[in-house]
Amino acid sequence: MPRGWAIENLWQLSQGDAIRREDAVVADNRGLLVIGARSLVGRRMAEAIKGAGWPQDSVRYTAREPLAGQSLILDTTRPQDFQPDRNLVAVIMCAPIWLISEALLERLIELGMKRIIAFSSTSRLTKAASAEPAEREVVARLAEGEAILTAFCEARGVAWTILRPTLIYDEGEDANVSRIAGTIRKLGFFPVCGLASGLRQPVHARDLATAAMQALTAKPAYNMAYNLSGGEDLTYADMVRRIFEALGKAPVIIALPVWMWRLGFFALNLIRPKKSLKRNISMALRMNVDLWFDHSAATKDFGYASRAFRPVFQT
């Protein structure tokens, strides 16, 4: 596909109506809306959009609060209040997919939407049988968001694509890799459960933003869902070692048996029960479970590629 993307690919979805419009209106239909500019992937979208050759003056970003004067306010519970200054033929939903509702999609249709990319998570596939009720609730919300999106779009002739990343990181911003780095900085060591042998595929937010732009105009990606994993398979323990190396520290990984983790989480949940989602034994046990996903379909359909796991932290 040429570097300057062809909006004609999106116009075909409007069953020919857009093609018959005046040139001025056609130009306006080049609008792209990014919902969730403050999210991990949302922060990287401007860079990816520029790299894809999309006209910068046709892009609009939204957040729940103003972002350095560059974003519009979009309250997903009050979509009719959203009044952008142009039509928006394409939408990239970087905010949680469970914020999608029929009312929001109806408003986006009114604004010209013909194509939508939405981010979900592979957690929908890995945590469905979790012993932790809060994790099962997250899975249910992900599944509901996906179901609403696909049913609505198929009924209204909007081309959709769902992207499900694995463990997302962006140095200093995420709650996964950066949280491990924070613990290492604070303690000088990192505790793991047993051998921590479960496979991981960390994926950088920048690669996911690029994937969204690649999928946006790739016809094979219309009405498809994809798992997006990182470019390297590592055990959980090896992932932690890479983080030590990125921090310029010799790895000090302490393997603790399951019973010690159970005891520790039990005590933490007694002290601060409202933090149970972030403090449950299932998280520790999963260090020894493979969370591996094949992203070859995304590579085939729209050229998805992701980097090896070599994080770079500011010193």
N, C-alpha and C positions, 0 to 999 in steps of 0.2 A: 504494500500500500504506500502511495506517495506520502512524503512527510507532511505536506499540507493536506489535512484530511478532507474527504469529499462529503459534504452535507447531503448530496443526492442520495447517499445510502439510507439516510434517515427519512428523507421525503417520501421514499417508496412506501413507507409504512402508513402514510396518510391516504393511501388508495388513490393517489393522483391529485388530490385537492390542492396540496401546496404547490405542485408544479405549475398549476394554472394561475397562480397569484402574480400580482405586479412585482417588478424587480425590487422595489423598496420594501415590500412586505417580505419577500423571499430573503433579503438581506437580514431583516429583523429575525427571521426564523433560524438564524445561526446561533441563537442564544443558548448558553449552557449554564445550568444551575448546579452549584455544589452545596449540598445541605450537610451541615456539620463541619464548618471550617475549623473548629477548635479541636476536633478529634485527632487521633494519631495520624490517620491517613489523610484527613482533611487538611492538616497543616502542610502536607507535602503535595497537595493537588496543584497549586499555582505553578510549581516547578515542572510537574508532569504535563500540565496543559500547555505551557510554553514550549516544552520539548516536542509536543505533538503537533505544533504549528497551528493550534486553534487561535482564532482572533481574540486577543486579550480584552478588547473593548466590548466583546459580546458575552463575557463571563460574569456571572453574579455569584457571590458567596453568601451563605446565611449562617447564623449562629443564634443561640438564645440571648446572647448579649453582644454588643458591638465589639468587633475585633480590629483594633487599631484603625478605626474609621473605614475599614475596607469591606465590611460585611453588612448585610441587611439582617433585620430581626425576623425570625420565623418561629413562631410558637406553634408547634405541631398539634397542639390541642385546639388552636383557633386558626386554622388554615385560611379562612376567608379574610382574615385581617392582613394577609400577606399581599402586598400590592407592589410588585416590582415594576420597573420602568420599561419593560420590554417583554416580548414573547420569549419563551424558553422551550426549545424543541427537545433538548436533551437534559437529563437529570442524573447526577451522581449522588447517591445517598450514602454519605460517610458516617452519619449519625446512626445509632443503634437501629437495626431493622424493625425492632418491636415498636418503634415510634410511628411506623407507617400505619395509616388508617385509610378506610375508603374515603373519608372526608378530605384527607390530605391529597390523595390521588385524584379525586374529583377536581380539586382546586388546581392541581398541576395540569390536568387535561384542559381546563379552561384557559390556562396560560400557554398552551400549545404543545405540551409534552407528547412526543412520539416514541421516545426511547428512554429507558431508565436502567441504571446500574445500581445495585444495592449490595452492601457488605453485610454478611451474616458471620458465622464462625463455625469451625469444625467442632467446637464444643457441643454443638447440637448432636453430633454423632458419637462423641466420646463420653458425655456425662449424662446420658439419658437414664442410665441405671445407677447413678451415683447414690450412695447412702445418705448424702447430705440433701435435705429437702430444698434448701435455697438454691443449690446447683440444679436440681431437677426443675425448679421454677424458671430459672434462666433458660434452660433447654426448651421448656414449653413456650416461653415468650419468643424465642428465636423461631421455633416452628410456626407459631401463629403469625408472626410477621411475614415469613416466607409464604405462607398459605394465602394471606390477604393479598400480597403483592401479585403472586402468580395468577390467582383467580380473577382479580380485577383486570389485570393487563390483558389476559387472554380474552376476557369478555369484551374489552374495549379496543382491541387491536393495537395495543402498545407493546413494543418489543422489550422484553425484560432480560436481564442477566443477573444472577446471584453469585457473588464471590465469597467463598468461605475460607478465610485465612487460617493458618495454624497459629503458633505462638508469635505474636507481633511484637517487634521491638523498635525503638528509636532512641538512641542513646540519650539518657537524661530525662526522657519524657514518659516512658512506658512503665507499667506496673509489673513487668515480668523480668526481663533481663536487667533493667535499671534497678529494680528492687534487690535483685541478687547482688549487684555491684554495690548498692548502698549498705547491705549487710556486711559484705567483705570489707568495705572501708571502715565500718564501725567496729567490727569484731576482730578483723585480721584473719578470720577463718570462716568456713561455711559448712554447716551441718547438713548431711544428706541421710536419707533413709536407706539403710542397707548398702547395696552396691550402686544404687541409683543408675540402673542399667537400661532403663526405658529409653527408647529412641525419641529424639526431638528434632524438629526442622524449623528453627527460628527464621522468621521472614521479616525483612525490613519494611517499614512503612513506605519508604520511597519506592520500593519495588511494587508494592500494592497500588500506589497511586499511578504508576506507569501502567500497570495491568488494567486498571479501570479505563484509561485512555485507549489502550490497545483494543480492549473488548468493545468499546463504545461503537466503533464503526466496522467491526468484524461481523459479517453476516452469519458465519457459522456459530457465533456466540449468542445469536438471538434465541430467546426462550430456553436458555440453558443455565445450569448451576455447575460451578466448578470449585474444587478444592485447590487452594493456593498454598503450597508449602515452600519452605526455604530451599536454598540451593545446596544444602549439605545435611547429611544424616549424622547426628551425634547422639551418644548416650547423654543422659542428664548430667552425669558426672563430668563427661568431656566438655559439655557446654559450660559448666561451672569453671572448669580449668581454663577455657578460652577467655572467660570474663576476668579471671585472675591475671592472665597474661595481658589482656587489654589495659588493665590497671597498673601494669608494671610490677606485679607482685608474684612471688613464688606461691604456687597453689598449696593451700592448707585446707584439705577437705576431710572432715571428721564424719565417719560413718557411724550412725547410731542405730541400734536395733529398733524394730517396730514397737516393742513394748514401751520404750522410752518416749517415742513420739506420741503414742496413745496417752501416756500419762501427762506429758507436757501439754498437749492440746486440751485434754480434759480440764487441767488446771486453768489454762487461759480462758476457756469458754465459761468457766465458773466465775472468773474475775470480770470478764467483759463479754457477756453473752451476745450482745448486739453485733459483735465483730465475728460471729461464727462463720459467715461465708468465707472470710479470709483466714479463718483459723479452724480448719477441720482436718481430721486425720486422712480423709480421702486425698487431699492435696499431697501429703507426704507419701502415701502408698503409690500414687501415680508416678512417682519418680522411677518406679521399677516396671511401669507399663509402657509398651510401645504406643506412641501417638504419632503414627506414620501415615502419610497420605501421598498418593500419586498425583502429580500435577501435569502429567503428560498430555491429558486432553486439552488443558489450557494452552500448553505450548503448541500443540498441533493447530488449534482453532484460531488463536490470536497472537501467537509468538511470545507467550509468557516465559520470562526467565528471571531467576533470582540469584542473588549473590551468595557466596560462601559466608559462613558466620565468622566474621572478623570485626567485632565491634570496636569503635574508636570513641573513647571517653575523654572529655576535657579534663586536664589535670589541674 
